[in-house]
C-alpha cells in the first residue's frame, strides 16, 4: 500500500523496510522523510563535545556559522567568479606569516588546504623538487632522495614517502622518550635528505620535538658538509597554540633552517573541518614549476593543491576567527584550554591510578597510562568511559615503544572546567568498579586491521551492519 503523503513520517515504508546500501534506490522519497531517516540514524554517532579523541573543532560562534552557511555554494577554485574569497585566503597566508615570524610577511607564500595532511604532502613535495633542482644544477645524481622524521609523526609522513618514492628514514620511539633528538637527526641526514620533519604537538603524546636544537645541528652540518637541509615544521595541532601560549618559543621562521610550516585551522585554529594551511618562509622555497596556471572560466589562475574544486566556507571562517579574536582573543582561549588541561593533569597525577606522560603540556592534551597492574587495562577503561558518553581513545605507541599503552584526552574550546570535573568523577568511578571486577583480557585491534584497506573495510561493515544480507 503506498504511503499517505499527508501521514506521519514515522509511518512510512522508509521506517519499516530494510535500506540496502548496495543498491541505488529505484525511486526517491519526500525530503522530510529522507532528512528524518538520516537524522535519526546519525544519533548513533558519539556526541561531538564528548569526543575527547579528536583535535578537530566542534564549536563555533553563531556568526561564524552564518558566514559558513552563506558560503557553502561557492567553489573556492573559481577565483575569477569569486575574487573576494581568493583574497581572503591570501590574507590568511600573510597573517600566518606574521604569526610565525617570517622575515617579511609580505613575501611569504602559501595555500589553504583540506587539512594538514595535504599541507604536509605539498610542503615536502616542494622540498623534494628544490633538492632535485639543486642536485641537477650541480651535476649530481638526484635519484635517491630521503626524508628524516620520527615515529611520533602523523601517518601522512609515511604516505608521502610511499606515494612520492622517497626513502623513509624514520627514527623510532623509545619506551621512555617519545620525541626525536638532534643527535638522532644528525645520524640520519646526508646529501640526499630533502628535509627534516619536526613536530610541534606530537600525535601520540602531545609533546614537541626540540626544534631549535635540531635547527642548530643542521646549521653545523651545513657549515661542515655543505648540506643545506630545510626543516618542515608539522604544527598541525601546536602552531595555533605556541604563538599564544609561549610567544618566545622559537619553532618558526625565526630559526634559519625552518623553510615551511603547516597548521590545522580546523584544530586549534578553531574552525570546523576542513581547512589546513601551508606557509613557506618566502617565494624561493616554493619551486614555481609546481604552481600551475590554469585558464579556467574566464581568467588565468594559479593552483598549487592536490584537489581542484573545494568549498570556500572554511577559509572564510578562518579569516573570521583571525578578525574576531586577534592575538588577544586566541591568547585568552588558549590560556583557558591549557588551564583546564593542567587541572586535569594535576588531578590525575595526584590519584592512585595514573602516570602522566606529558607533564610539560606543550598543548592542551593530556596523555596518561595506568600505574602498575590494577586488574584492568586502558582498553577496559576506554570502553567503560564510553558507557558514560565520553570518547577517550586507548592505544599503544609505535615501535620501539609498543609496550606503552595509554589514553589521550584532547581539551578543546568547548570543554569547560565543570565538564572536566565530571570527567574526573567518571574516571574515578570507572577505575574503582573495574578494579573490583577485574575483567579478563580485552581483545585489542590487531595492527593489520587498521592498515590493510581490505581488512579495514570488512571490519567497518561488520561493526556497522553494512554487510550484504544473504
N, C-alpha and C positions, 0 to 999 in steps of 0.2 A: 504494500500500500504506500503510495507516495506521501512525502511529508506535507503537512499543512503549513503553508508559508506564514500563516498568522499564529501558529502554535509555538509552544515553548522550545527554545534551542535545545534544552537537555532531553527533549523527547524525540529528537530527530535521529535518523539512521546513523549519522556520523558518531553518535554516542553509544550505539549498541552493536555496531559491526566492527570487525577487525580491519584495521588500516594496514594494508600490505605495503611495506616500504620498498618492495622490489618491483612494483608495477606503477607506471604513470597513470594517474586517475583518468578514467574514461570521460567523466563529466565533473563539473565543478559543484560547489556548494555555496550557499549565501555567505556574504562577507562576515556577518556576525557569528555564524556557526564556525567558520574557519578560525576566526580570532579566538573564540572561546575554547575550541578544541586544543589549539596550541598553547593558549594562555594557561589553561589548567594543567596541561602536560608539563609545562616549564616549572610548575610548582615543585616538581621532583628535584630540581636543582637546589644546591645549597643557597643560603641567603648571603648576598654579596658582602654585607658588612661583617658577617661572622666568618667569612673566608679569610682566615689568617695565614693561608698558604701563599697568597698572591701579593705581589708588589703593585699590581695594576689598580689604578684609581677607581673607587666605587662611589664617589660623591662629588658633585659639582654644584655650584650655585645655580638657582633658577634662571638668572640672567644668562649664564653660560649655556644652559640647556636650551633656552630660547634661541640663542645665536646658532647653536648646533642644529636645531630643528629647521631654522630658516635657511641653512646652507646645505642640507642633505642632497638637494637636487643638483648641486654644482659638481662637475667633473674637474678636478684640480688641474689636469693636464691641459685643459683648454685655456691657455694663457691669453690668447687673442680675444676670446669671448669674456673671460673673467680676469681682467688685468689687476683688479684690486686684490683678488685672492692671491695672485702671484706675488704682489708687492708685500703682502702680509708674511708670506714665507720668507722672503728676503730680509724683512725687518727682524724676524725671529733669529735668523742666522747671524746677523750682525750684533744683535743684543747678546746672543750666546758668546760670540767672540769677545765682547766686552766682559761678560761674566767670567769667562775663562782666561782673562788677562792676556789676550792676544796683543802683540806689539802695536798693531794698528787694526782695530776692529773693522775699519772700512775696507781693509784688504783681505779679510777672511772670506773664504768661500765655503759653501756647504749646501745641504739639501735636507728637506723634510722627508722622512721615510715612513714606512708602515710601522716600524719599531726598531729596536736596537739591533736585531738580527740582520736586517737589511743594511743598516748603517755600518755594522762591523764588516760585512762582506764587501761593501762598496769601498770602505776605507782601506782594507787590506788589498783589494784589487788595485787600488791606486798605488800602493806601496810596491806591489809586485811589478807593476808596469814601470814605475820610476826606477826600480832596481834593474830591470831588464834593459831599459834605455841607457842607464849609466854603464852597464857592463858592455853592451854593444858598442857604445861610443869609445870605450877604452880598448876595443878589440878582444874582449874576454868572453868566454863561454857563458851563456845565460840559460842553461838547460837544467839546472839543479837548484832551484830556489827552496829555501826553508823558512819556516816561521816558528818563533820560540815563544812559548807561553806556558802557564801552569795548569794543573788539573783542576784548579779552583774556578776555572772559567766556565762560561755557558757552552752548551753543546754546539753553538753556531761556529765556534772556532774550529772544532773538528770538521764541521760541514765545509767550511771554507777550504781547509787543507785538502779534503777529499774532492770537492767539486772542481777546484781550480788547480789540481795537480801540483801541490806544494808540499814538500816534506814537512811532516808534523814533528816538531821537537818539543814534546810535552813533558814538562817537569812534574814528576809525581808528588803527591802529598806525603806527609809523614804522620804517624799516629799522634804526635804531639805538636805538629806545626802544620798549618793549613794554608799558608801563603808561600810564594816563592821568595828567594833571596837574590841579592846582587851577585853573589858568588856562583850560584847555580846558573844564572843567566849567562855569566861570563864563560862558563864551561861549555855552553851550548852554541853560542853565536860563532859565525865565521863570515868569510867574504860573501857567502851566498844567502845570508839572512836578510830577508826583505823587511822584517820588522820584529820588534819585541812587543808582545801583548802584556799589558798590566791591567789590573782590575781595581777599581775604586768601589768597593762593596761587593765582595765575592758572593757567588751564587749559593754556595752550600752553607757558609758560616756567617757572612756579612761583615768580614774584615776587609782591610785594604792592603794591597801589596806595598812594599816600601819603594814607592815610585821615585822619590828624589834620590835614594841610594842607587837605584838601577840606572837612573839618568847619569849620575856621576860616574858610574863604572863604564857606561857606554862612551862617555866623553874621554875617559882614559884610553879606552880601546881605539877610539877614533884617532887620538894623538899618537898612539903607539903603532897601530896597524894600518891606519888609513881607512878603516871601515866606518862609513857614516851610516849607522843603523838607526832608523827612526823608531820612536815609541808610539804605539797606538794605545790610548787610554780607553778602556772599556768602562765608561762611567754610567752604565745603564741605570743602576739604582742610586749611585752615590754622587753623580755630577750635579744633581739638584738638591743635595744635602750639604756637602762640604763647603761650597762657597758661602752658605748662610750660617752654618754651624761653626766652621773653622776657617774663616777667611784668610788666615795666614798660612794655611796648609798648602804647600806647593806641590800640586799634582798636575798642573795645567800648562799653558803656554809660557809661563814663567821659566819652565825647565827647557833648556835648549833643544834636547832631542825629542821632545813631545811635538809630533807633527800633526796628529789628528785625535779627536775626541768624539766619542758618541755618547748620547744621553737619551734616556727614555722619557719623553714628555708624558707618556701615559703611566709612568710610575710616580716618582716624587716631583715630577713636573706638574702633577695634579690635574691631568686631562684624562678623559675616558679613552679606552683603546680605540684606534691605534695610531699613534704618532711617535716617531723617534727622530733623532737629529744626528747628523754627521757634520762636523765643523773641522776644516783644515786651517792650520796656522796662517797660511797665505796662499796666493794663487799658484805659487811654484810647487806646492805639494800635491796638486791635482793635475796630472797629465791631460793636456787639452784633447788628445785623441780619444779619451774616454768619454768626452762630452759630445753627444750627438746634437746636430742642428736639424730639426725636422720642420719641413714646410707643410704645415698642417692647419687646415681650416682658416686660411686667410693670412697666415704670417709665419715667419721662421721663429722657432723657439728652441732653446737648449733643453736637453733632458739627460740627466745622469741618475737613473734609477733602474731597478730590475723590472719593475712593472711599468705600465703606461697609465691607464685610467685608474683613478682613485678618488675617494671623496675629499672634499676641501674642508669639511666642517671641523675636524680636529686640529688642523693647523690654525684656523681662526680661533678656536677655543684656547689654543696655546697662547696666542697673542693677547687674548682676553685676560688670561691669568697674569701675563707679564705686566699689562697695563693696570689691571685691577689690584694686584698685590704689590708689585715693585719689590725691591730688595727688603724693605722693612716688613712687608706682609709675609713674604716667604720666610724671613727670619723668625717671625712670631710663630708661624705654623710649624716649622722645623723644630723650634725650641720646644713646643708643646709635645710633638711626637717623640722627641728624644727624652723629655721628662717622663712621659708615660712609659717608654721603653725602659728607662733606668729604674723606675719604680717596680716594674715587672721583674727586671733583673735582680734587684736587691731582695725582693720578697721571695723569689725562687731560691736564691742563693742562701738565704737565712734559714730555710727549712731543711728537713732531713732527706729530701728526695733527690735533689738535682745538683748537678755540677754545670756551671755556666761556661760555655766555650768561647764566647766573645765578650769578655768583661769590659773591654775598652769602648764598645758601642760606637763604631765609626758611622753607623747609620741606625735608624730606628728598627733594628732587627735583633731578636733575642733567640739565641740557639743554645740548647742545653741537652744533657743526657742524664740518665739515671745513675745514681751513686750505687756502687756495689751491685747486689742482686736482691731486689726487694720482693721477688716472687712473680714479677711480671716484667714485660719489656715495653719499649717505646711504641711498639705497634699495637699492643693491647691498650695503652693509654690513649693513643690517637683514636682508636675505634670507640673507646668509652666516651671521649670528649665529643665525638660526632653524635652520640645519643643526646647530648645537651645542646646540639646545634652548632658547636664550634668545629671549624675545619682547621685542624692543626696537623701538618704533614709529619710523618716519621720516615726516615730514610737512612741509608748508610753512605759513608763517604767513598770517593773513588780510590783506586789503588794508589799508594800502598797504605791507605788508612781505612780500608773497607771494614775493619772490625769495629770502627766507631759508628754507633747507631745513635741518632739524635732526633730532636724535634725542633722546629723553627716556627717562631711567631713573628709575623710582619706587623708592625704598628703603623697604621695608616691614619689619614687625616680624620676619618670618621670613627675612630676607636677612642672613646672618652675614658677618663680615669674611672668613672663609675663602672664602665664595661670591663676595664682591666681588673678591677676588684672582683667583679662577678666571675670573670675567667679564673682568677686565682682561687676563688671559693670552689669552683667546679673542678679545678685541677687537684686541690687538696682532697675533695670528696672522692674523686675518681681513684687517686692513689691509695687512700685509706681502704676503700672497698676492694680494689684489685689485690692489695697486699693480703687481705683476709681470704679472698677467693683463691689465690694462687693458680691462675688459669694455666693450662698446658701451653706448649709451644704453639705459636700462631704462625700460619703459613705466610711467608713473605713473598712478594713478587720476584720471580727469577729475572735476572737482568735481560735475558733474551726476549722476554715478553714485551719489554719496553723499547727494545732496539731493533727487533726484526719486524718489519712492517706487516707481513702476513700474520704473524702471531699476535701482534698488537690489534689488528683489525678483528681477528677472531675473538680475542679477549673482550673487546669493547662490545661486539654484537651479542656475545653470550651474556655479558653483565647487564645489558640494557634490554635483552629480549628481542633484539633486532635480527635474530637468525630466522631463516625461512622455515615455516612450519611444513612438515611432511604430511 
